[in-house]
């Protein structure tokens, strides 16, 4: 009997130990998931270069929902060209797509097989053939580089500036696609960087705050614009840049100067976005919820790599829709594939008096300009005109 009690005790201790180990392992998984959310992402290869015909100037890639999209795109590669511009889809099979090359590739040029298909079409401001200058903006994180594109000399709207805010895991080059439409409308454009994006200064922890801290750097850009001739400002945010732009609107002391907000494939609230991204990564509840709980609690947020707790309620602009007073244009594809358009629809439904929602289909995430440049430009230009931000003669 004594031996049985001893055995039972050992089994109980073993069970408690196993449960403790499982709990520790589970906590480690949750913190790892949380860390991915706030760690600046390095873009990984999402397609392969299968063949290049330098005579016909064509390229074959593995077929994915992105690489088969019609329109003009970029391809980040390792090798001689570095960055390659892609044109129309010429043919497809079950597993590959053949596209026209818009960047001349010489015979013998080397392209690594691994590549990243991108909506970035311009990698450098010089490619726009518009006058620009490099400037530094003093932000709370330190001096952040920006590109400034002055308005045309005869532009009537030259005191209304546009500030462009890029998304997560990208740099300011992402937003260069939008510069020509605003420049054509007579508006100066300031393309900014923000903390931990690879261009602007790195903070001690080097982590994203999902807009809760980055807005301060955009606010500094807003102050810069007002000190250098701007009287009014339109903010444009891409993906996570949308979350940053919205936080700037509701947090800045310069709010009276903001006359409009343009959002491209934006994050309007984070919870549904992170649940969606967890789902497509194969994770199921309760892991996403527990990871968000970890990020919203100060001690576990720090263990996850965040510099501060992430205030998901503060970042939920659907819940805070009543605080908005500025006209907003949202451009979003219903098959975005990365940031679902649900939040955009919800914000439009909550504030139909302020929000104009232009819904695309088939365009995927932040590739609306690439997919249908004519419609994208018209949507922005028509909205600027309808809101009186530019005159009809500036179209």
C-alpha positions in Angstrom: 0.0 0.0 0.0 2.8 2.4 0.9 4.5 1.7 -2.4 1.2 2.4 -4.2 0.9 5.7 -2.4 4.5 6.5 -3.3 3.8 5.7 -7.0 0.7 7.8 -7.0 2.7 10.7 -5.5 5.3 10.3 -8.2 2.7 10.3 -10.9 1.1 13.4 -9.5 4.4 15.2 -9.4 5.2 14.1 -12.9 1.8 15.3 -14.1 2.3 18.7 -12.5 5.8 18.9 -14.0 4.5 18.0 -17.4 1.8 20.6 -17.1 4.3 23.2 -16.0 6.6 22.3 -19.0 3.6 22.5 -21.3 2.6 25.9 -19.9 6.1 27.2 -20.3 6.3 25.9 -23.8 2.9 27.4 -24.6 3.9 30.8 -23.2 7.1 30.7 -25.3 5.0 30.0 -28.5 2.7 32.9 -27.6 5.6 35.3 -27.0 7.2 34.2 -30.3 4.0 34.9 -32.2 3.8 38.3 -30.4 7.4 39.1 -31.3 6.7 38.6 -35.0 4.0 41.3 -34.9 6.3 44.0 -33.6 9.6 43.0 -35.2 10.4 44.9 -38.4 10.0 42.3 -41.1 12.6 41.4 -43.7 11.0 40.7 -47.0 11.5 37.0 -48.0 11.4 35.5 -51.4 7.9 34.7 -52.6 8.6 33.6 -56.1 11.4 32.1 -58.3 12.9 33.3 -61.5 12.5 30.2 -63.8 13.8 31.7 -67.1 14.9 34.9 -68.7 14.8 35.5 -72.4 17.1 38.5 -73.0 16.3 38.5 -76.7 12.5 38.8 -76.3 13.0 40.6 -72.9 10.6 38.3 -71.0 10.8 36.6 -67.7 9.2 33.5 -66.3 8.2 33.3 -62.6 6.5 30.7 -60.4 2.8 31.4 -60.6 1.2 32.9 -57.4 -1.9 35.0 -56.8 0.4 38.1 -57.0 2.7 37.2 -59.9 -0.3 36.5 -62.2 -1.8 39.9 -61.6 -2.2 42.2 -64.7 -0.4 45.5 -64.7 3.1 46.8 -63.9 5.1 45.6 -60.9 8.6 45.3 -59.5 10.8 42.3 -58.8 13.5 42.5 -56.2 16.4 40.1 -57.1 19.9 39.4 -56.2 22.2 39.8 -59.2 23.2 42.2 -61.9 19.9 44.2 -62.3 19.0 44.2 -58.6 15.5 45.7 -59.2 13.5 44.8 -62.3 10.3 46.3 -63.6 7.7 43.9 -65.0 5.0 44.6 -67.5 2.1 42.6 -68.9 1.4 38.9 -68.4 2.1 37.2 -71.8 1.1 33.6 -70.9 0.5 31.3 -67.9 0.6 27.6 -67.2 -0.5 25.8 -64.0 2.7 26.6 -62.2 4.4 29.5 -64.1 3.7 32.9 -65.5 5.6 34.7 -68.4 5.7 38.5 -68.2 7.2 41.3 -70.3 10.4 42.8 -68.9 10.3 46.6 -68.7 13.9 46.8 -67.4 16.4 45.9 -70.1 18.4 42.9 -69.1 21.6 42.3 -71.0 22.8 38.9 -72.2 24.9 37.2 -69.5 23.3 39.2 -66.6 23.0 37.2 -63.5 19.7 36.9 -61.6 19.4 34.8 -58.5 16.5 32.3 -58.6 14.9 33.6 -55.4 13.0 36.9 -55.8 10.4 39.1 -54.2 7.4 40.2 -56.3 6.4 43.7 -55.3 4.0 46.6 -55.9 6.9 49.0 -55.7 7.4 50.2 -59.2 9.9 52.9 -58.5 12.8 52.2 -56.3 14.3 55.7 -56.4 12.8 59.2 -56.6 15.1 60.0 -59.6 13.0 57.5 -61.7 10.0 59.9 -61.5 11.8 62.6 -63.4 10.3 65.2 -61.0 12.5 67.7 -59.2 13.1 66.6 -55.6 15.5 67.2 -52.7 16.5 65.0 -49.8 15.7 66.6 -46.4 16.0 65.6 -42.7 13.1 65.9 -40.3 13.8 66.2 -36.6 11.6 63.5 -34.9 11.5 62.3 -31.3 13.5 59.3 -32.5 16.2 61.4 -34.2 16.7 62.9 -37.7 14.6 61.0 -40.2 15.4 61.3 -44.0 12.6 62.3 -46.3 12.2 63.2 -50.0 10.5 66.5 -50.8 8.9 67.1 -54.2 8.1 70.8 -54.7 5.0 71.7 -56.6 5.1 73.0 -60.1 6.0 76.7 -60.3 2.5 77.7 -61.5 0.6 75.5 -59.1 -2.3 77.2 -57.4 -2.5 74.6 -54.6 1.1 74.8 -53.7 0.4 75.6 -50.0 -1.5 72.3 -49.6 1.1 69.6 -49.1 0.8 65.8 -49.1 2.7 63.7 -46.6 3.2 60.0 -47.6 3.5 57.3 -45.0 4.7 53.9 -46.0 3.7 50.5 -44.6 5.1 47.7 -42.5 8.3 46.0 -43.6 8.8 48.5 -46.4 10.5 51.9 -46.9 9.4 55.2 -48.3 10.1 53.9 -51.9 6.8 52.1 -51.6 4.9 55.4 -51.8 6.6 56.9 -54.9 3.8 55.6 -57.1 1.5 58.2 -55.6 3.8 61.2 -56.1 2.9 61.9 -59.8 -0.9 62.1 -59.2 -0.4 64.7 -56.5 2.3 66.6 -58.4 0.0 66.8 -61.4 -2.6 68.3 -59.1 -0.2 71.0 -58.1 0.6 69.8 -54.6 4.1 69.5 -53.0 4.7 66.0 -51.6 6.8 65.0 -48.6 7.7 61.3 -48.6 8.8 60.4 -45.0 10.5 57.7 -43.0 9.7 56.7 -39.4 11.5 55.0 -36.5 12.7 51.4 -37.1 11.9 51.3 -40.8 15.5 50.9 -42.0 15.8 54.6 -43.1 14.9 56.5 -40.0 16.7 56.1 -36.6 16.4 52.9 -34.7 15.0 53.1 -31.2 16.6 51.1 -28.4 14.3 48.1 -28.8 14.0 48.5 -32.6 10.3 47.4 -32.5 7.2 48.6 -34.2 4.4 50.1 -32.0 1.9 49.5 -34.9 1.2 53.3 -35.1 1.0 54.0 -31.3 4.5 55.6 -31.4 5.3 56.1 -35.1 2.6 58.8 -35.4 5.0 61.1 -33.5 7.5 61.0 -36.4 4.7 61.8 -38.9 3.6 64.6 -36.6 7.1 66.0 -36.8 6.9 65.8 -40.6 3.6 67.7 -40.3 5.3 70.4 -38.2 8.1 70.5 -40.7 5.7 71.1 -43.6 3.9 73.9 -41.7 7.2 75.6 -41.0 8.3 75.4 -44.7 5.3 76.9 -46.4 2.4 74.5 -46.0 -0.9 75.9 -44.8 -2.9 72.7 -45.2 -1.9 69.0 -45.4 -3.3 65.8 -46.8 -2.0 62.6 -45.1 -1.7 59.4 -47.2 -0.9 56.1 -45.5 -0.3 52.7 -47.0 -1.1 49.5 -45.1 0.3 50.1 -41.5 1.0 53.6 -42.7 -2.8 54.0 -42.7 -2.9 53.2 -39.0 -0.1 55.6 -38.4 -1.8 58.4 -40.4 -5.1 57.9 -38.5 -3.2 58.0 -35.2 -1.6 61.2 -36.3 -5.0 62.7 -37.1 -6.5 62.0 -33.6 -3.3 62.8 -31.7 -1.6 65.8 -33.3 -1.8 69.4 -32.0 -1.6 70.4 -35.7 -5.0 68.8 -36.5 -6.5 72.0 -37.8 -4.1 71.9 -40.7 -5.2 68.4 -41.9 -7.8 68.8 -44.6 -8.0 65.1 -45.8 -6.7 61.6 -45.4 -6.1 59.1 -48.2 -5.7 55.4 -47.2 -4.3 52.7 -49.5 -5.0 49.1 -48.3 -5.1 50.4 -44.7 -5.0 48.9 -41.3 -8.0 50.6 -39.7 -8.0 48.3 -36.6 -5.4 45.7 -35.7 -7.3 42.8 -34.0 -9.0 41.5 -37.1 -5.9 42.0 -39.2 -3.7 40.0 -36.9 -6.3 37.2 -36.6 -6.5 37.0 -40.4 -2.7 36.9 -40.7 -2.5 34.2 -38.1 -5.1 32.2 -39.9 -3.3 32.3 -43.2 -0.2 31.3 -41.4 -1.9 28.2 -40.0 -2.5 29.4 -36.5 -5.8 29.0 -34.8 -7.5 30.5 -31.7 -6.7 31.0 -28.9 -3.1 31.6 -30.0 -3.7 35.0 -31.8 -5.8 36.3 -29.0 -3.3 35.2 -26.4 -0.5 36.9 -28.4 -2.4 40.1 -28.6 -3.1 39.9 -24.8 0.7 39.5 -24.3 1.4 42.5 -26.4 -1.2 44.6 -24.6 0.3 43.9 -21.1 3.4 45.9 -20.2 5.6 43.1 -18.7 4.8 40.5 -21.4 5.0 43.1 -24.2 8.6 43.7 -23.2 9.2 40.0 -23.2 7.8 40.0 -26.7 10.3 42.6 -27.9 7.9 45.6 -27.8 9.1 48.7 -26.1 5.7 49.5 -24.7 2.3 47.8 -24.4 0.4 47.9 -27.6 -2.9 49.8 -27.0 -5.2 47.9 -29.4 -8.3 49.8 -28.2 -6.5 53.1 -29.0 -5.6 51.8 -32.4 -9.1 50.7 -33.2 -10.4 53.6 -35.4 -13.7 51.8 -36.1 -14.5 52.0 -32.4 -13.2 55.6 -32.4 -14.9 56.7 -35.6 -16.9 59.3 -33.8 -13.7 61.2 -33.1 -13.0 61.7 -36.8 -13.7 65.1 -38.5 -11.6 65.0 -41.6 -12.7 63.7 -45.0 -11.2 60.3 -45.8 -10.7 58.4 -49.0 -10.1 54.7 -48.7 -8.8 52.6 -51.6 -9.0 48.8 -50.8 -9.3 45.6 -52.7 -11.8 43.1 -51.3 -9.3 40.2 -52.0 -6.4 42.0 -50.4 -4.9 38.8 -49.1 -3.0 40.5 -46.2 -5.0 43.2 -44.7 -8.7 42.3 -45.1 -11.0 45.1 -46.2 -13.5 44.5 -43.4 -12.1 47.4 -41.3 -12.4 49.8 -44.3 -16.0 48.8 -44.9 -16.8 49.1 -41.2 -15.3 52.6 -41.0 -17.1 53.7 -44.1 -20.4 52.3 -42.6 -19.7 54.1 -39.3 -18.9 57.5 -40.9 -20.6 57.7 -44.3 -20.5 61.5 -43.9 -16.7 61.5 -44.0 -15.5 58.3 -45.7 -15.5 57.6 -49.4 -14.7 53.9 -50.0 -13.4 52.9 -53.4 -13.5 49.1 -53.6 -11.3 47.2 -56.0 -11.4 43.5 -56.8 -8.5 41.4 -58.0 -5.8 44.0 -57.0 -4.4 42.3 -53.8 -2.5 44.3 -51.1 -1.1 47.8 -51.9 -1.1 46.9 -55.6 -4.1 48.9 -56.7 -2.1 51.5 -58.6 -0.2 48.6 -60.4 -3.4 46.8 -61.2 -5.5 49.7 -62.5 -3.5 52.9 -62.6 -6.2 54.8 -64.5 -9.0 54.1 -62.0 -6.6 54.6 -59.0 -5.5 58.1 -60.2 -9.1 59.1 -61.1 -10.4 58.0 -57.7 -7.8 60.3 -55.9 -8.1 63.2 -58.3 -11.9 63.1 -58.3 -12.0 63.0 -54.4 -9.5 65.9 -54.1 -11.7 67.9 -56.5 -15.0 67.0 -54.8 -13.6 68.0 -51.4 -12.3 71.3 -52.8 -8.7 70.4 -51.9 -7.8 71.2 -55.5 -9.7 73.1 -58.1 -11.1 71.6 -61.3 -8.5 73.3 -63.3 -5.7 71.4 -61.4 -6.9 68.0 -62.7 
